[in-house]
Amino acid sequence: MTSDAAARQPESGLAYAIEARGLVKRFGALAAVDGVDLAVRPGELFGLLGPNGAGKTTLVRILTGIVSPTSGDAFVAGIDVRRDPDGARRRLGVVPQALTSDLDLTGYENLDIFARFFEVPRARRQPRIEELLRRVGLWERRKDLVKTYSGGMRRRLEIARGLVHKPRVLFLDEPTIGLDPQSRRVIWDLLGDLRKGDEITISLTTHYLDEAEALCDRVAIVDHGKVVALGTPQELKALIPGSDTLDLGVVGPLPDGVLDALRALPGARSVDVPPQGLRIRADGGAALIPRAIELLREAAVEVTSASLSRITLEDVFIHFTGRSLREEGPGKAGPPRRFT
Ligand SMILES: Nc1ncnc2c1ncn2[C@@H]1O[C@H](COP(=O)(O)OP(=O)(O)OP(=O)(O)O)[C@@H](O)[C@H]1O
C-alpha cells in the first residue's frame, strides 16, 4: 500500500478526516470551486469562511456526495466520496442550514425516523436517541411536537439528528444563523462538548467571524472558489503586518525625536499622532507597551493610559477578500438551500 493510500485508509489510523484534492466544480463558464486542496485532521473543528457566492456550499456538497466535482477527489473518513457515496454517507452527518425536521412529529419521532433510515440496529436506537436528546437538552421535550419548539431548540434537534448514526465527520452549515445570542452560546457549548465526548471531526460553515474564532481550530477563507488563506485564527492574524494597535494617552507636547525613537522600537510599524495621544501599529504589541512607556518617561512625557487592541478575524477576512463579511450579511438571496 502506498503512503497515500494508507493516509486514506478508512477508520483505522486515519490521517485525514476530510481531504480534498484539486477539487473543481464548473457551472458552465463559472468555476464555483476552483482547485481546492484541504486536509482536515481527525478531531479538528474546521471552519469554512467566505463571502456569499464564494463556493463554500458547493464545496460542502461535493464533500458530502451531493454533487460530483468536475475534477479532483474528495475523501471523508478515508472513503472516496465519488466511488463509494453510500459508504461516505454512513460516515458523515449533515446539519443543513434550512431547518428540515418534521414539525408535525415529536422530537423523539424525528430522530427515530433518521435512526431507521440509517439502519441503526433496533436495540441501539432507543439508547442512542435518549443519549442525544439529553445531550442537546431536549429529553424533557421529547414528546412535544417540533412545531412547539423555539428556533434554537429545532437547531439543537437537527444537530442531534445529524449525529444519530454516529458519523465520523459532521458538516454544519451556518448552525447559529438567525438565533439570539443566548441560543448561539448554547450551540457553541454543544459543539465544544461534542468534541470532548466523541472522536468527531466537524466542518463548520459560518458567516460569523466571532464564531469561527471561538470554535475553530483552523479556518479556511474561501473566495472565488479558491482557498485564499488557511490556518489557525492566530496564524491568520499573524499574517497581517502591524496587527496590534497600541493607543497611548500622553500629556504635554512631544519633544523632538520621540516619534522617530518610537518608530525604531522593535516590532513598531507606524506611529501616528491622532487628536489625542499616540497610536502605534505593531507586531507583538504587548512587548512594546513597557518599552514605549519607558521611552516616553525618559523623554519626560507623562503617559496617562495604554490600551492594546488586537487584530480580529474580520480584519484578516477583509485583508484576504477585500470585503467585509458583515457588509454582505448572513442572509442569502432566495430560499435557503437544502442538503437533503
Ligand atoms: N447549481 C448551480 N448552477 C449554477 N451556478 C451555481 C449553482 N450552484 C452554485 N452556483 C454558483 O456558484 C457560485 C458559488 O456558489 P456557492 O453557493 O457554492 O457559494 P457560497 O460560498 O456557499 O455562498 P453563500 O454564502 O451565499 O451560501 C455562485 O456564483 C453561485 O451562483
The ligand as an SDF file (V2000), in Angstrom:
LIG
                    3D

 31 33  0  0  0  0  0  0  0  0999 V2000
  -26.4520   24.6700   -9.4310 N   0  0  0  0  0  0  0  0  0  0  0  0
  -25.8090   25.7750   -9.8090 C   0  0  0  0  0  0  0  0  0  0  0  0
  -25.8610   26.2120  -11.0850 N   0  0  0  0  0  0  0  0  0  0  0  0
  -25.1990   27.3240  -11.4700 C   0  0  0  0  0  0  0  0  0  0  0  0
  -24.4420   28.0780  -10.6440 N   0  0  0  0  0  0  0  0  0  0  0  0
  -24.3600   27.6910   -9.3660 C   0  0  0  0  0  0  0  0  0  0  0  0
  -25.0330   26.5310   -8.8780 C   0  0  0  0  0  0  0  0  0  0  0  0
  -24.7440   26.3960   -7.5470 N   0  0  0  0  0  0  0  0  0  0  0  0
  -23.9370   27.4220   -7.2400 C   0  0  0  0  0  0  0  0  0  0  0  0
  -23.7090   28.2060   -8.3130 N   0  0  0  0  0  0  0  0  0  0  0  0
  -22.8550   29.3980   -8.3550 C   0  0  0  0  0  0  0  0  0  0  0  0
  -21.5870   29.0380   -7.8570 O   0  0  0  0  0  0  0  0  0  0  0  0
  -21.0330   30.0880   -7.0730 C   0  0  0  0  0  0  0  0  0  0  0  0
  -20.7040   29.5590   -5.6920 C   0  0  0  0  0  0  0  0  0  0  0  0
  -21.9360   29.3050   -5.0090 O   0  0  0  0  0  0  0  0  0  0  0  0
  -21.9990   28.6730   -3.5610 P   0  0  0  0  0  0  0  0  0  0  0  0
  -23.4370   28.5460   -3.2010 O   0  0  0  0  0  0  0  0  0  0  0  0
  -21.1610   27.4690   -3.5170 O   0  0  0  0  0  0  0  0  0  0  0  0
  -21.3070   29.8210   -2.6960 O   0  0  0  0  0  0  0  0  0  0  0  0
  -21.3320   30.0330   -1.1270 P   0  0  0  0  0  0  0  0  0  0  0  0
  -19.9580   30.4370   -0.7510 O   0  0  0  0  0  0  0  0  0  0  0  0
  -21.8930   28.8500   -0.4600 O   0  0  0  0  0  0  0  0  0  0  0  0
  -22.2990   31.2470   -0.9520 O   0  0  0  0  0  0  0  0  0  0  0  0
  -23.3340   31.5370    0.2310 P   0  0  0  0  0  0  0  0  0  0  0  0
  -22.5160   32.0150    1.3820 O   0  0  0  0  0  0  0  0  0  0  0  0
  -24.1900   32.5850   -0.3580 O   0  0  0  0  0  0  0  0  0  0  0  0
  -24.0320   30.2540    0.5010 O   0  0  0  0  0  0  0  0  0  0  0  0
  -22.0550   31.1910   -7.0730 C   0  0  0  0  0  0  0  0  0  0  0  0
  -21.6930   32.1200   -8.0830 O   0  0  0  0  0  0  0  0  0  0  0  0
  -23.3510   30.5010   -7.4240 C   0  0  0  0  0  0  0  0  0  0  0  0
  -24.2370   31.3590   -8.0920 O   0  0  0  0  0  0  0  0  0  0  0  0
  1  2  1  0
  2  3  1  0
  2  7  2  0
  3  4  2  0
  4  5  1  0
  5  6  2  0
  6  7  1  0
  6 10  1  0
  7  8  1  0
  8  9  2  0
  9 10  1  0
 10 11  1  0
 11 12  1  0
 11 30  1  0
 12 13  1  0
 13 14  1  0
 13 28  1  0
 14 15  1  0
 15 16  1  0
 16 17  2  0
 16 18  1  0
 16 19  1  0
 19 20  1  0
 20 21  2  0
 20 22  1  0
 20 23  1  0
 23 24  1  0
 24 25  2  0
 24 26  1  0
 24 27  1  0
 28 29  1  0
 28 30  1  0
 30 31  1  0
M  END
$$$$
